[in-house]
């Protein structure tokens, strides 16, 4: 499909597909991007410390709870700061971090570039939202309007599929790519773009802050309930060398899911501000709209189907197969912790 993009100047550089793909390819090849790394004090020798990146949406909440509440036995997470959303995936692809919670689309792009990585579990579902300015209440009314999103992201897939369902495409709108979640939300709130596809809690923040704003789609109308957004991905070398530690991380995220499901207010209190740059009220309102779901084995086909979109948009040349997944660790955690798994509200089985 031929598409025409309108690209903003953000943070001193233009974001375009060539830049994105070059960045991803260099990352997959293992370039030294050490300027983004932060150092922390050494931990005890019996603790496995994973360098990690993460996104900014509520799909990351169980990952954040593992960090803040120490939920993974003998595992510590050393979070790395990045200047833009694209760099979150790039550092992981470069091998400079061990694990990440990342949109499955970013993962597929890195995998297609040859990065030795695997999806081992899910993190969050739903929560991708198309929000428009007052009066724009249908796909047809988006024609010729400016739509903000992120490249090769789940937040690019939803509007792509939303427009396709209405017999339209990206050629019918002016797509602008942004660098960070707060930046995109603020552009919409300030009225600088006509619509955006954003993650929770930023979508709820925008709906509350912009008079007359319209929720065009929350993805459920296009994909159904519990569609995947972010996944837990791990470097293949880490799987080989620290399998038990990765299992402990998966279990810790399941504990985080259970804690979030039973006390969302507390989960939000422990993460808002530090990880979510929105108010407590907006974040709590949004929390149930993008719940945690660590067991996302049921979303395997859904994720692979979205890879076709990435190919159509020329992010990848070949649609990957089921070898992008390694569910064996998740299966073992479930088998070894039946009571914990049974307590979870959202799961594949």
Secondary structure, DSSP 4 states (H G I P E B T S, - for coil): ----B---EETTEE--HHHHHHHHHHHHHT---GGG--------TTSEEEEEE--SSGGGHHHHHHHHHT-STTEEEEE---SSHHHHHHHHHTTSSSEEEEEHHHHHHHHHTT--EEEEEEEEE--EEEEE-TT--SSGGGTT-EEEE-TTSHHHHHHHHHHHHTT--GGGSEEEE-SSHHHHHHHHHTTSSSEEEEETTHHHHHHHHSTT-EEEE-SHHHH-TT-EEEEEEEEHHHHHH-HHHHHHHHHHHHHHHHHHHH-HHHHHHTTBTTTB-S-HHHHHHHHTTS-B-S--GGGHHHHHHHHHHHHHTTS-SS---GGGB--HHHHHHHHH-HHHHHH-SS---
